[in-house]
Amino acid sequence: MNVSREARVCVFGDLLYDCFVWADRLPRVGETVTGFRNGFFAGGKGGNQAVAAARLGARTTMLGKIGQDSHGEFLRGSLRESHIEDAGVLSDSEHPTGTCCVHVDRKGDNAIIVVPLANESISADDTDRMIPFIRDADVFLCQLQTNLDAVERCLRAARDAGVMTVLNPAPAKPGAEQLFHLADYITPNETEAESFSRCPQGTLGLDDWCGQSAAVLLRQGARRVVITLGKQGSYYSDGAEALRMPPFPVDAVDSTAAGDAFNAAFAIQMALGAGIGEAMRYANAAGAVAASRHGSRPSLPTREDVLALMARAEQPRSTGGTR
């Protein structure tokens, strides 16, 4: 594990004011279910990944957009509490801060509705103001919960500056595959990999499905593909090498931010020069810790949390090899 220096991580993405509700099960269409707990948190995949990176020991900068309202002030305050540089978080006088409602059941499964609002209003002038922060990073991490033009401009700026790029293509959006060639790594989950590759799950064994899906993503322009598999670990392919890293078993209670923890941990380790297997194992552990806790931001682990889980667990062995 490379922890000899502090990684510089720049995260571009959405910032959301989250309303969480927990119930025994998720409601069906038209049904009202009585829950047993609620909570209001700072969220958004971009914001979550930035906080995860900071907790994991990186020097972290957040880029994004919020409204000039109380929810936006709450989100900015949350970033500062996590010691995240927020000068690249812009305020919008015309669009309110984005919001999100998350329903979680006893098993930790969730259903989410996102209203992006200010996150979708990022302009070319806005991204021009963000580029100096991107150039100063070791790794640039982004998602798809903002407008795609802004994602593309930021990815191009990172590549032009020689900054490592990680694209978490979430949520899957039509046309986003045109951005794959701008990223050193793309990190879809199973649903996103299925959406972009059009390879249905369940028709093949897991490794075969991952290999087939990754092959399509590589043909679409991706350089290297890491598919997060939740309780089944993660999978890597670059067309020449394939690797599946087993998970760390935990009692999952809320998977909401597990992918965000994975992406931040993976980006940090790759920026620090870790091998792909080492980075995936560390990222699997980070995602597992997050899944074992309630909430999005409250669930995100510190580096000490991740190392403790890795120390407790039996050494998982990867599968696969040169293909």
C-alpha positions as CSV (number, residue, x, y, z in Angstrom):
1,M,0.0,0.0,0.0
2,N,1.6,3.3,-1.1
3,V,1.0,5.9,1.6
4,S,4.4,7.5,1.4
5,R,3.0,10.8,0.1
6,E,-0.3,12.7,-0.1
7,A,-2.2,12.3,-3.3
8,R,-3.7,15.4,-4.9
9,V,-7.3,14.6,-6.0
10,C,-9.6,16.9,-7.9
11,V,-13.2,15.8,-8.1
12,F,-15.7,17.4,-10.5
13,G,-19.3,16.5,-10.0
14,D,-22.7,17.0,-8.5
15,L,-23.5,18.4,-5.0
16,L,-26.9,17.4,-3.6
17,Y,-28.9,18.0,-0.5
18,D,-30.0,14.4,0.5
19,C,-33.2,13.3,2.2
20,F,-32.9,9.7,3.4
21,V,-35.8,7.5,4.6
22,W,-35.4,3.9,5.9
23,A,-38.2,1.3,5.9
24,D,-38.5,-2.5,6.1
25,R,-38.9,-2.6,2.3
26,L,-39.1,-0.3,-0.7
27,P,-42.6,0.8,-1.8
28,R,-44.2,-0.5,-4.9
29,V,-45.8,1.9,-7.4
30,G,-48.6,3.8,-5.8
31,E,-47.9,2.3,-2.3
32,T,-47.2,4.1,0.9
33,V,-44.8,2.4,3.3
34,T,-44.2,3.5,6.9
35,G,-40.5,4.0,7.7
36,F,-38.6,3.9,10.9
37,R,-35.8,6.5,10.4
38,N,-35.0,9.6,8.4
39,G,-32.0,11.9,8.0
40,F,-30.8,14.9,6.0
41,F,-27.2,14.9,4.7
42,A,-24.8,16.5,2.3
43,G,-24.6,14.3,-0.8
44,G,-24.2,13.9,-4.5
45,K,-21.8,11.4,-6.1
46,G,-19.3,14.2,-6.7
47,G,-19.5,15.5,-3.2
48,N,-19.4,12.0,-1.7
49,Q,-16.3,11.1,-3.7
50,A,-14.5,14.3,-2.6
51,V,-15.3,13.6,1.0
52,A,-14.2,10.0,0.7
53,A,-10.9,11.1,-0.9
54,A,-10.3,13.6,1.9
55,R,-11.1,11.0,4.6
56,L,-8.8,8.5,2.9
57,G,-5.9,11.0,3.3
58,A,-5.8,12.9,-0.1
59,R,-5.4,16.6,-0.5
60,T,-8.8,17.2,-2.2
61,T,-10.4,19.9,-4.3
62,M,-14.0,19.9,-5.2
63,L,-15.4,21.4,-8.5
64,G,-19.1,21.9,-9.0
65,K,-22.1,24.2,-8.7
66,I,-24.7,25.0,-6.0
67,G,-27.5,27.5,-5.7
68,Q,-27.5,30.6,-3.7
69,D,-29.7,29.1,-1.0
70,S,-29.6,27.5,2.4
71,H,-29.1,24.1,1.0
72,G,-26.1,25.3,-0.9
73,E,-24.6,26.9,2.2
74,F,-25.1,23.6,4.0
75,L,-23.2,21.7,1.3
76,R,-20.3,24.2,1.2
77,G,-20.1,24.0,4.9
78,S,-19.9,20.2,4.8
79,L,-17.0,20.4,2.3
80,R,-15.1,22.7,4.5
81,E,-15.7,20.6,7.6
82,S,-14.0,17.8,5.6
83,H,-11.0,20.1,4.8
84,I,-11.8,20.1,1.1
85,E,-10.8,23.1,-1.0
86,D,-14.0,24.6,-2.3
87,A,-12.9,27.7,-4.4
88,G,-13.9,25.7,-7.5
89,V,-17.5,25.3,-6.2
90,L,-19.5,28.0,-7.9
91,S,-22.7,29.6,-6.8
92,D,-25.7,30.0,-9.2
93,S,-28.2,32.8,-8.7
94,E,-30.7,31.4,-11.2
95,H,-30.8,27.7,-10.4
96,P,-31.4,26.2,-6.9
97,T,-29.1,23.6,-5.3
98,G,-29.7,20.0,-6.4
99,T,-31.6,17.6,-4.2
100,C,-32.0,13.9,-3.8
101,C,-34.4,11.5,-2.1
102,V,-33.1,8.1,-1.1
103,H,-35.3,5.2,0.1
104,V,-33.4,2.4,1.8
105,D,-34.7,-1.0,3.0
106,R,-33.5,-3.4,5.8
107,K,-31.2,-5.2,3.4
108,G,-29.4,-2.0,2.4
109,D,-30.9,-1.8,-1.1
110,N,-32.1,1.6,-2.3
111,A,-34.2,3.5,-4.7
112,I,-33.1,7.1,-5.5
113,I,-34.6,10.1,-7.3
114,V,-32.2,13.0,-8.1
115,V,-33.1,16.5,-9.2
116,P,-29.8,18.0,-10.5
117,L,-30.9,21.7,-10.8
118,A,-27.7,23.8,-10.5
119,N,-25.5,20.8,-11.3
120,E,-26.8,20.8,-14.8
121,S,-26.2,24.5,-15.4
122,I,-22.3,24.4,-15.5
123,S,-21.2,26.5,-18.5
124,A,-18.0,26.8,-20.6
125,D,-17.1,29.9,-18.6
126,D,-17.6,28.0,-15.4
127,T,-15.3,25.2,-16.5
128,D,-12.7,27.7,-17.6
129,R,-12.6,28.9,-14.0
130,M,-12.1,25.3,-12.8
131,I,-9.2,24.3,-15.1
132,P,-6.4,25.7,-12.9
133,F,-7.5,23.4,-10.1
134,I,-7.6,20.4,-12.5
135,R,-4.0,21.1,-13.7
136,D,-2.8,21.1,-10.1
137,A,-4.0,17.5,-9.4
138,D,-2.4,14.1,-9.5
139,V,-5.7,12.5,-10.5
140,F,-9.0,13.9,-11.8
141,L,-12.2,12.1,-10.9
142,C,-15.6,12.8,-12.4
143,Q,-19.1,11.3,-12.9
144,L,-22.1,12.0,-15.2
145,Q,-24.5,13.8,-12.8
146,T,-23.7,17.1,-14.3
147,N,-24.2,18.2,-18.0
148,L,-22.0,16.1,-20.3
149,D,-20.5,19.2,-22.1
150,A,-19.0,20.3,-18.8
151,V,-17.7,16.8,-18.1
152,E,-16.1,16.6,-21.5
153,R,-14.4,20.0,-21.2
154,C,-13.0,19.1,-17.8
155,L,-11.7,15.7,-19.0
156,R,-10.0,17.3,-22.0
157,A,-8.4,19.9,-19.7
158,A,-7.1,17.1,-17.5
159,R,-5.7,15.1,-20.4
160,D,-4.1,18.1,-21.9
161,A,-2.4,18.8,-18.6
162,G,-1.2,15.2,-18.3
163,V,-3.3,14.5,-15.2
164,M,-4.6,10.9,-14.7
165,T,-8.3,10.7,-15.4
166,V,-10.9,8.4,-13.8
167,L,-14.5,8.6,-15.2
168,N,-17.2,7.0,-13.1
169,P,-20.0,6.8,-15.8
170,A,-22.8,7.2,-13.3
171,P,-25.7,7.5,-14.0
172,A,-25.5,5.9,-17.4
173,K,-26.5,8.6,-20.0
174,P,-27.0,8.2,-23.7
175,G,-24.0,9.5,-25.6
176,A,-21.7,9.3,-22.6
177,E,-19.6,6.6,-24.3
178,Q,-18.2,9.3,-26.5
179,L,-16.3,10.5,-23.5
180,F,-14.7,7.1,-22.7
181,H,-11.5,7.7,-24.7
182,L,-10.7,10.8,-22.5
183,A,-10.4,8.7,-19.4
184,D,-7.5,6.5,-18.3
185,Y,-10.0,4.4,-16.4
186,I,-13.7,4.1,-16.5
187,T,-15.5,2.6,-13.5
188,P,-19.1,1.5,-14.2
189,N,-21.1,-0.6,-11.8
190,E,-23.0,-3.7,-13.1
191,T,-26.0,-1.7,-14.1
192,E,-24.0,0.9,-15.9
193,A,-21.8,-1.6,-17.7
194,E,-24.9,-3.5,-18.8
195,S,-26.5,-0.2,-20.1
196,F,-23.5,0.9,-22.1
197,S,-22.5,-2.6,-23.4
198,R,-26.0,-3.9,-23.9
199,C,-24.8,-7.2,-22.6
200,P,-27.6,-8.5,-20.3
201,Q,-26.7,-10.0,-17.0
202,G,-27.8,-13.5,-16.1
203,T,-27.1,-15.1,-19.5
204,L,-23.5,-15.8,-18.7
205,G,-21.3,-16.6,-15.7
206,L,-20.0,-13.5,-13.9
207,D,-16.5,-13.6,-15.2
208,D,-17.7,-14.2,-18.8
209,W,-20.3,-11.5,-18.5
210,C,-17.7,-9.0,-17.2
211,G,-15.3,-9.9,-19.9
212,Q,-17.9,-9.5,-22.6
213,S,-19.1,-6.2,-21.2
214,A,-15.6,-4.8,-20.8
215,A,-14.7,-5.8,-24.4
216,V,-17.6,-3.7,-25.7
217,L,-16.6,-0.8,-23.5
218,L,-13.1,-1.0,-24.8
219,R,-14.3,-1.0,-28.4
220,Q,-16.3,2.1,-27.5
221,G,-13.1,3.9,-26.7
222,A,-12.3,3.0,-23.1
223,R,-8.6,2.5,-22.3
224,R,-9.1,0.5,-19.1
225,V,-12.3,-0.8,-17.5
226,V,-13.0,-1.4,-13.8
227,I,-16.5,-2.8,-13.2
228,T,-17.7,-2.6,-9.5
229,L,-19.7,-5.7,-8.6
230,G,-20.9,-4.9,-5.1
231,K,-21.0,-8.0,-3.0
232,Q,-19.0,-9.8,-5.7
233,G,-16.0,-7.5,-5.7
234,S,-14.6,-5.8,-8.8
235,Y,-13.3,-6.7,-12.3
236,Y,-10.6,-5.1,-14.5
237,S,-9.8,-5.4,-18.1
238,D,-7.6,-3.5,-20.6
239,G,-8.0,-5.9,-23.4
240,A,-4.8,-7.8,-22.7
241,E,-5.1,-8.5,-19.0
242,A,-8.2,-9.4,-17.0
243,L,-8.5,-9.5,-13.2
244,R,-11.3,-10.1,-10.7
245,M,-10.7,-9.0,-7.1
246,P,-13.0,-10.8,-4.5
247,P,-15.0,-8.7,-2.0
248,F,-14.5,-8.2,1.7
249,P,-17.6,-9.7,3.4
250,V,-19.4,-7.3,5.7
251,D,-23.0,-7.0,7.0
252,A,-24.3,-4.5,4.4
253,V,-27.0,-2.1,5.7
254,D,-26.8,0.7,3.1
255,S,-25.0,0.5,-0.3
256,T,-25.8,4.1,-1.2
257,A,-22.2,5.5,-1.1
258,A,-20.2,2.3,-1.4
259,G,-19.4,3.0,-5.1
260,D,-18.3,6.5,-4.2
261,A,-15.9,5.2,-1.6
262,F,-14.6,2.6,-4.1
263,N,-13.9,5.3,-6.7
264,A,-12.1,7.7,-4.4
265,A,-10.0,4.9,-3.0
266,F,-9.2,3.5,-6.4
267,A,-8.2,7.0,-7.8
268,I,-6.0,7.7,-4.9
269,Q,-4.1,4.4,-5.1
270,M,-3.6,4.7,-8.9
271,A,-2.3,8.3,-8.4
272,L,0.2,7.0,-5.9
273,G,1.5,4.4,-8.3
274,A,-0.2,1.3,-6.9
275,G,-0.6,-1.8,-9.1
276,I,-4.1,-2.5,-10.5
277,G,-4.7,-5.4,-8.1
278,E,-3.5,-3.5,-5.1
279,A,-5.7,-0.5,-6.0
280,M,-8.8,-2.7,-6.5
281,R,-8.3,-4.5,-3.2
282,Y,-8.0,-1.3,-1.3
283,A,-11.0,0.1,-3.1
284,N,-13.1,-3.0,-2.4
285,A,-12.3,-2.6,1.3
286,A,-13.4,1.1,1.2
287,G,-16.6,0.2,-0.5
288,A,-17.3,-2.6,2.0
289,V,-16.8,-0.3,5.0
290,A,-19.2,2.2,3.5
291,A,-21.8,-0.5,2.8
292,S,-21.7,-1.6,6.4
293,R,-22.9,1.9,7.7
294,H,-26.0,4.0,7.3
295,G,-26.2,7.2,5.2
296,S,-24.0,8.5,2.4
297,R,-21.5,10.9,3.9
298,P,-21.6,9.4,7.4
299,S,-20.7,6.0,5.9
300,L,-17.6,7.0,4.1
301,P,-14.5,5.5,5.7
302,T,-11.1,6.9,6.8
303,R,-7.9,5.3,5.7
304,E,-7.6,3.8,9.1
305,D,-11.0,2.2,8.7
306,V,-10.0,0.6,5.4
307,L,-6.7,-0.7,6.7
308,A,-8.4,-2.2,9.7
309,L,-10.8,-4.1,7.6
310,M,-8.0,-5.3,5.4
311,A,-6.0,-6.5,8.4
312,R,-9.0,-8.4,9.8
313,A,-9.9,-10.1,6.6
314,E,-8.3,-13.2,5.1
315,Q,-6.2,-12.2,2.2
316,P,-8.5,-12.4,-0.8
317,R,-7.0,-13.8,-4.0
318,S,-7.6,-12.3,-7.4
319,T,-8.8,-14.4,-10.3
320,G,-7.9,-14.2,-14.0
321,G,-4.8,-13.1,-15.8
322,T,-3.5,-12.4,-19.3
323,R,-6.1,-13.0,-21.9
